[in-house]
Amino acid sequence: MLRRPITLRVLSGLVVLAMGVLGMSLALVTGEIYHRLTLDNQRQGLSGMVGLAASERIERLQEKSRSLGLSIQSDPTFERLLKAGDYSAVNHLLDDQFHQYFVTAGEIRLVQLRLFSPDFRLLAEAGEGVRGASAQKAACPGVLEAAKRRRGPQRLQSLSALCAAPLPLHSLIVPVGGLFLRGYLEVVVDPSPSLVGLDKTLGMPLRMQSVTGSELYRSASWPAAGSERGALEVNYALRDDGGREVLRLTMLSDVAALRGQLDETRRNILLVATLLTLAVAILLYRVLRRTMLEPITDLLRRLQRYGQHGEADRKDMVPTGAIRELHALQDVYDTLDHLARTDPLTQLPNRAQFQDCLERHTTGEHRHNGGFALLMMDLNGFKQVNDQFGHHVGDALLQQVAARLESTKRRGDVLARLGGDEFGMLLPGVRERESAGSVADKLARILGDPFQIGSHACRVGVSIGIAFYPDDDADPDALIRLADAAMYEAKRGRGGHAYANSAMA
């Protein structure tokens, strides 16, 4: 059963429908991108706000740690024991700090205290098991190493940093003795309690996790698993001086109202885009119908009536406007076809048209016409003309070469410019070497005369390769390859012509 062809009316409707679907898809994708970008911007803004609040609390923690360190130094007992070098008693004094106001009132969560000499030799240390930290091991060794590398006035300044061991810690190195440096006191605290109040400050549930993924804190208002789907998750990482993550803060922002506004905006955009696309599609279809479909339909109807009524009614039956439109369309098609199959410089057939001609002469009814000779030609010395006088002279030379070759062509011969300074000629009915050689000699003589281009006298030669159909080969591509090989054989002999043979295949 034969399938009915798609009519022009149906095809036009499908094109308009496809344009409408494309417009709707673009509107939908645009709305989704706008939705996602808005939420991303909201997340970035909230992340920056969390970072500012967290940094402010870490700065407060640093001040409290410094106050603790200065408070220890101001104790007369500490000063006396340090002068006496009684570091065992200093150990007991440091142990007592874990029961002083700063710690018991919850101002800071003290983890470790260590006293060093000016050259960072450990003199005394104390630690309590809030985290099970050992006083025999540095909580933040990187901070101590950075302090050792300092020189000059920098040694009299405090130094602090965050670290993960693997739980988050904050270490502060405080110089002891002021301008007369007598050592250093390291105060190591847990930064987590200082960040607990962020949920109340920012009005968002908070969850804190260490670098190992263990949970350190979760707000009481944190939603149950699966119910936080409608909230916007905001992540912020506290990092050490090397950029390594120490503590991760996760907060949930209620963006239900924002999502509602975004959904409403997306629906409005989609509605407007739908209406505009529908209006444009209807308008486009009506324009196509009035300018193309109806005139063509009317023309076909009148042509059918003309076929029934005869020549006498021709002028009445065929609308002149429709005929003009069809002729204009045909002219445009012929022009495009000519441009696609013609060399623009010489106006000869190009390689594509020459290839089509070869295939027509080797298939179908033409293959019984006695065969033909194929000549492939390449100019000798053309590159030197281009280099010496410029491409404009070279182009003019190619035009004159094409004109001379055209003047030797018989009726039925096919001449084409294949590209650059290469030409091809098909000689139907020529199968003898002598006949083809005579044509080649004639072409060589014609092209051997000087060419006058403006004030320049140019000379070129030609190398010609000859192959015969079907004696050398019956395949068009193989025939071209054989003729090309023969042409290069002639070029190696400094011009003239050469015949294809089986060794060139």
C-alpha positions in Angstrom: 0.0 0.0 0.0 1.5 3.4 -1.1 1.9 6.1 1.5 0.2 9.4 0.8 2.7 12.2 0.4 2.6 15.1 3.0 0.8 18.0 1.5 2.2 21.5 1.6 -0.6 22.7 3.9 0.2 19.9 6.4 3.9 20.6 6.1 3.4 24.3 6.8 1.3 23.4 9.8 3.9 21.1 11.1 6.6 23.8 10.7 4.5 26.3 12.6 3.7 23.7 15.3 7.4 22.9 15.7 8.2 26.6 16.1 5.5 26.8 18.8 6.9 23.8 20.6 10.4 25.2 20.4 9.2 28.6 21.8 7.4 26.9 24.7 10.5 24.8 25.4 12.7 27.8 25.5 10.3 29.6 27.8 10.2 26.6 30.1 14.0 26.2 30.2 14.4 30.0 30.7 12.1 29.9 33.7 13.9 26.9 35.2 17.3 28.6 34.8 15.9 31.8 36.4 14.5 29.7 39.3 17.8 28.0 39.9 19.9 31.1 39.6 17.7 33.0 42.1 18.1 30.1 44.7 21.8 30.0 44.1 22.2 33.7 44.6 20.1 33.4 47.8 22.3 30.5 49.0 25.5 32.5 48.3 24.2 35.5 50.1 23.2 33.5 53.2 26.6 31.6 53.1 28.4 35.0 53.2 26.2 36.1 56.2 26.9 32.8 58.0 30.6 33.3 57.4 30.6 36.9 58.8 28.7 35.8 61.9 31.1 32.8 62.4 34.2 34.9 61.9 32.9 37.4 64.5 32.4 34.7 67.1 35.8 33.2 66.4 37.3 36.7 67.0 35.5 36.9 70.3 36.8 33.5 71.2 40.3 34.7 70.4 39.9 37.7 72.7 38.7 35.5 75.5 41.7 33.2 75.1 44.0 36.1 75.1 42.3 37.4 78.3 42.8 34.0 79.9 46.5 34.0 78.9 47.1 37.5 80.3 45.1 36.7 83.5 47.4 33.7 84.1 50.5 35.9 83.6 49.2 38.6 86.0 48.9 36.1 88.8 51.7 36.9 91.3 52.1 33.2 92.1 52.7 32.4 88.4 55.3 35.2 88.3 57.0 33.9 91.4 57.1 30.3 90.3 58.3 31.2 86.8 61.2 33.2 88.3 62.0 30.4 90.7 61.9 27.9 87.8 59.5 25.7 89.8 57.7 24.2 86.7 56.1 21.4 88.7 54.2 24.0 90.7 53.4 25.8 87.4 51.8 22.6 86.2 49.5 22.6 89.2 48.7 26.3 88.6 47.8 25.5 85.0 45.7 22.6 86.1 43.8 25.0 88.4 42.8 27.2 85.4 40.4 24.5 84.3 38.3 25.3 87.3 38.4 29.1 87.1 35.6 31.4 86.1 36.4 31.6 82.3 35.9 27.8 82.1 33.2 27.1 84.7 31.0 30.0 83.5 31.0 28.6 80.0 32.9 31.5 78.5 35.3 29.1 76.8 35.8 25.4 76.7 39.5 25.0 77.6 41.3 22.0 76.2 45.0 22.5 76.8 47.5 25.0 78.4 51.3 24.8 77.7 54.2 27.0 78.8 57.3 27.3 76.6 60.7 28.9 77.0 61.6 31.7 74.5 63.2 29.0 72.3 60.0 27.0 72.6 61.2 24.3 75.0 58.2 22.8 76.8 58.3 23.9 80.5 54.8 23.0 81.8 51.5 21.7 80.5 48.0 20.8 81.6 44.9 19.4 79.9 41.5 18.1 80.9 39.4 15.6 79.2 36.6 17.6 77.7 37.7 15.9 74.5 40.1 13.5 76.1 43.0 15.6 74.8 46.4 14.5 76.1 48.6 17.1 77.6 51.6 15.2 76.3 50.9 16.0 72.7 50.5 19.3 70.9 46.9 19.9 70.0 47.8 22.2 67.0 51.4 21.5 66.1 51.2 23.7 63.0 50.6 26.8 65.1 53.7 26.0 67.2 55.9 25.5 64.1 54.7 28.9 62.7 55.5 30.6 66.0 59.0 29.1 66.0 59.7 30.6 62.5 59.0 34.2 63.5 61.9 36.6 63.9 62.3 40.1 65.4 59.3 42.1 66.7 57.0 39.4 65.4 58.1 37.2 68.4 56.4 39.7 70.8 53.0 39.3 69.0 50.2 36.8 69.7 49.5 34.1 67.1 46.3 32.1 66.6 44.9 29.6 64.2 42.2 26.9 63.8 43.1 23.3 63.4 41.5 19.9 63.2 43.0 17.2 65.4 40.7 15.7 64.0 38.1 17.6 66.1 38.1 21.3 65.6 40.4 23.3 67.9 41.6 26.9 68.3 45.1 27.6 69.5 46.5 31.0 70.7 50.2 31.6 71.4 50.6 34.5 73.9 54.1 35.9 74.7 55.0 36.0 78.4 56.9 38.9 79.9 56.0 41.7 77.5 59.1 43.5 76.0 61.4 41.3 78.1 60.3 38.0 76.6 60.4 35.2 79.1 58.5 32.5 77.2 55.1 31.7 75.6 51.8 30.4 76.8 49.6 28.4 74.5 45.9 28.4 75.1 44.0 25.7 73.2 40.1 25.8 73.3 37.2 24.2 71.6 35.6 26.6 69.1 32.3 24.7 68.8 30.5 26.1 71.9 31.2 29.6 70.6 29.3 28.9 67.4 26.3 27.2 69.0 24.4 30.5 69.3 24.5 31.1 65.5 21.1 29.5 65.1 19.4 32.1 67.4 21.4 35.0 65.9 20.6 34.2 62.3 17.2 32.6 62.9 18.0 29.3 61.1 18.5 25.8 62.4 22.2 24.9 62.7 24.2 21.6 62.4 28.0 21.4 63.1 30.1 18.6 61.8 33.8 17.8 62.1 36.1 16.9 59.2 35.4 13.2 60.0 31.7 13.8 59.6 30.8 13.3 63.2 28.0 15.6 64.4 29.1 18.1 67.1 25.8 20.0 67.5 22.3 20.1 66.1 19.6 22.7 66.8 16.5 21.5 68.6 14.5 23.1 65.7 16.4 21.0 63.1 13.7 19.2 61.1 13.4 15.5 61.0 15.0 13.5 58.2 13.1 13.9 54.9 11.0 16.9 56.1 13.8 19.5 55.3 13.2 19.1 51.6 11.5 22.5 51.2 14.3 24.4 53.0 17.4 25.8 51.3 20.6 24.2 52.7 23.4 26.7 53.3 26.9 25.3 53.9 29.9 27.2 55.2 33.3 25.7 56.1 35.8 27.1 58.7 39.3 26.5 57.4 42.8 26.7 58.8 45.6 28.8 57.4 46.4 26.2 54.8 42.9 26.2 53.4 42.0 22.8 55.0 38.5 22.4 56.3 38.3 22.4 60.1 34.6 22.6 60.9 31.5 22.5 58.6 28.4 24.6 59.4 25.1 23.7 57.8 22.0 26.0 58.2 18.5 25.6 56.8 16.7 28.7 55.5 12.9 28.7 55.0 12.5 29.8 51.4 8.9 28.6 51.0 7.7 32.2 50.3 10.5 32.8 47.8 9.8 29.5 46.1 6.2 30.4 45.8 7.0 33.7 44.2 9.4 32.0 41.8 6.8 29.4 40.9 4.3 32.2 40.3 6.8 34.1 38.2 7.6 31.0 36.2 3.9 30.3 35.5 3.4 33.9 34.4 6.3 33.8 32.1 5.1 30.5 30.6 1.6 31.9 30.2 2.8 35.0 28.4 5.2 32.9 26.2 2.3 30.5 25.4 0.0 33.4 24.3 2.8 35.1 22.3 3.8 31.8 20.6 0.2 31.0 19.8 -0.4 34.5 18.3 2.8 34.4 16.2 2.0 30.8 15.1 -1.5 31.8 14.0 -0.2 34.9 12.2 2.6 33.0 10.5 0.2 30.3 9.3 -2.2 32.9 7.9 0.7 34.7 6.1 1.8 31.4 4.6 -1.7 30.5 3.7 -2.4 33.8 1.9 1.0 34.1 0.2 1.8 30.5 -0.7 -0.9 27.9 0.0 -3.9 29.7 -1.5 -2.1 30.9 -4.7 -0.6 27.5 -5.4 -4.0 25.8 -4.7 -5.8 28.2 -7.0 -3.1 27.7 -9.7 -3.5 23.9 -9.6 -7.2 24.2 -9.8 -7.0 26.5 -12.8 -4.5 24.3 -14.5 -6.8 21.4 -14.1 -9.6 23.4 -15.6 -7.3 24.4 -18.4 -6.5 20.8 -19.2 -10.3 20.2 -19.5 -11.2 23.3 -21.5 -8.2 23.5 -23.8 -5.9 26.3 -25.1 -8.7 28.9 -25.7 -9.3 29.4 -22.0 -5.6 29.5 -20.9 -5.4 33.2 -20.1 -8.5 33.1 -18.0 -7.6 29.9 -16.2 -4.0 30.7 -15.0 -3.5 33.6 -12.7 -0.6 35.8 -13.9 0.5 36.6 -10.3 0.9 33.0 -9.4 2.8 32.3 -12.6 5.2 35.1 -11.8 5.7 33.8 -8.3 6.5 30.3 -9.5 8.9 31.7 -12.2 10.6 33.7 -9.5 11.0 30.7 -7.3 12.3 28.7 -10.3 14.8 31.5 -11.1 16.1 31.5 -7.5 16.5 27.7 -7.6 18.3 27.9 -11.0 20.6 30.6 -9.6 21.5 28.7 -6.5 22.1 25.5 -8.6 24.3 27.4 -11.0 26.4 28.9 -8.1 26.8 25.4 -6.5 27.9 23.8 -9.8 30.0 26.6 -11.4 33.5 27.9 -10.8 32.9 31.6 -9.9 36.3 32.8 -11.4 36.2 31.1 -14.9 32.4 30.4 -15.1 33.3 26.8 -16.1 31.7 23.8 -14.5 33.3 23.0 -11.2 34.6 19.7 -9.8 31.1 18.6 -8.5 29.5 19.2 -11.9 32.4 17.5 -13.7 32.1 14.5 -11.4 28.3 14.3 -12.2 29.0 14.4 -15.9 31.5 11.5 -15.6 29.0 9.4 -13.7 26.4 10.1 -16.4 28.7 9.0 -19.1 29.7 5.8 -17.3 26.2 4.7 -16.3 22.8 4.3 -17.9 22.3 4.9 -21.6 25.5 6.9 -22.1 27.8 3.9 -21.4 27.1 2.4 -24.9 28.2 5.5 -26.8 31.6 4.3 -27.7 33.6 5.3 -24.7 35.5 8.6 -24.1 38.9 10.1 -23.2 39.5 11.9 -19.9 42.1 14.6 -19.9 43.5 16.0 -16.6 45.5 19.2 -17.0 47.8 21.1 -14.6 49.5 24.4 -15.5 53.3 24.6 -15.3 54.8 27.8 -13.9 51.5 29.2 -12.6 52.9 29.4 -9.0 55.8 31.6 -10.2 53.3 34.0 -11.9 51.3 34.2 -8.6 54.4 34.8 -6.6 56.0 37.4 -9.0 52.9 39.5 -10.0 50.3 38.8 -7.3 47.1 36.8 -7.0 45.1 39.3 -9.1 47.3 38.6 -12.1 47.1 34.9 -11.4 43.3 35.1 -11.4 43.3 37.0 -14.7 45.6 34.4 -16.1 43.3 31.5 -15.1 40.4 33.3 -16.9 42.4 33.6 -20.1 43.5 30.0 -19.9 39.8 29.0 -19.5 38.9 31.1 -22.5 41.6 29.5 -24.7 40.6 26.0 -23.6 36.9 26.8 -24.3 37.8 27.9 -27.8 39.2 24.4 -28.7 36.2 22.5 -27.3 34.0 20.5 -29.7 30.3 20.4 -29.4 29.6 17.7 -26.7 33.0 18.1 -25.0 33.0 19.0 -21.3 35.6 21.4 -19.9 35.8 22.1 -16.1 38.0 23.9 -13.6 38.7 21.4 -10.9 40.5 23.7 -8.5 43.6 25.9 -8.4 45.4 25.6 -11.7 43.9 22.2 -12.5 41.4 21.6 -15.4 39.6 18.6 -16.7 38.2 17.7 -20.1 36.0 14.9 -21.2 36.1 13.9 -25.0 33.0 11.7 -25.8 33.6 9.2 -28.6 37.5 9.5 -28.5 39.1 6.1 -27.7 42.2 6.1 -29.8 45.6 7.3 -28.4 46.4 9.3 -31.6 43.1 11.3 -31.5 43.5 12.1 -27.8 47.2 12.9 -28.2 46.4 15.3 -31.1 43.9 17.1 -28.8 46.5 17.3 -26.0 49.1 18.7 -28.4 46.7 21.3 -29.7 45.9 22.4 -26.1 49.6 22.6 -25.3 50.3 24.8 -28.3 47.4 27.1 -27.5 48.5 27.5 -23.9 52.2 27.9 -24.9 51.6 31.3 -26.5 52.3 34.3 -24.1 49.4 35.8 -22.1 49.2 39.5 -21.9 47.7 40.6 -18.5 47.9 44.4 -18.2 51.6 45.3 -18.5 52.7 41.8 -17.7 53.6 39.1 -20.3 53.2 35.7 -18.7 54.1 32.2 -20.0 52.9 28.9 -18.7 53.0 25.4 -19.9 50.7 22.4 -19.3 51.0 18.8 -18.3 48.2 16.5 -19.5 47.3 13.0 -18.3 45.0 10.9 -20.5 42.8 7.9 -19.5 40.2 6.0 -21.6 36.8 4.7 -20.6 36.2 1.8 -20.5 39.6 0.5 -21.7 41.6 1.8 -18.6 38.7 1.5 -16.1 34.9 1.8 -15.9 34.7 3.4 -12.5 34.7 7.3 -12.6 36.8 7.7 -9.5 39.4 5.2 -10.6 39.5 6.8 -14.0 40.2 10.2 -12.4 43.0 8.7 -10.3 44.6 7.1 -13.4 44.4 10.4 -15.4 45.9 12.2 -12.4 48.8 9.7 -12.2 49.4 10.1 -15.9 49.4 13.9 -15.5 52.1 13.8 -12.8 54.1 11.4 -15.1 53.9 14.1 -17.8 54.9 16.8 -15.2 58.0 14.8 -14.3 58.9 14.8 -18.0 58.7 18.7 -18.0 55.3 19.0 -19.7 53.5 17.4 -22.7 51.1 14.5 -22.2 51.3 11.0 -20.9 48.8 8.0 -21.1 47.5 6.0 -18.1 48.6 2.4 -17.8 47.9 -0.5 -15.4 51.0 0.2 -13.4 49.5 3.5 -12.2 46.4 1.8 -10.6 
